Every structure is written in structure tokens, then in C-alpha cells.
Amino acid sequence: MGGYIPAGILPVSAGYLSDAVGLTSGAMVLGAVLIGLAVIGGLVVLASRRRTGEQ
């Protein structure tokens, strides 16, 4: 359940944002948020691998 809520919130909020500021700006903000989340996820994986000593 914890994965479905964020997966649903992102596109719904992007839709509301696109209605407010336009489709192009809304899509760019959604892309920036997804890039940020991907970078954070990658950093978490790297930190956990270093902590456990895996290469």
C-alpha cells in the first residue's frame, strides 16, 4: 500500500499543476521531481552498499 499512494499522488498532482500553470510547465516540474527522486534513490543505494561493504 505504501508504494501505491506516492505512485498515485505524483500524476494526480501533476494534472492539477498542469491545469494551473500549463501543460509544459507542469510536465517539466513533474520531470524535475522524478529526477530528484531518482538521484536520492541512487544515493541511498550507494550509501547502503558502502555501509555493508559490497562493491
Helices and strands as residue ranges (DSSP letters): H 4-21, H 23-52
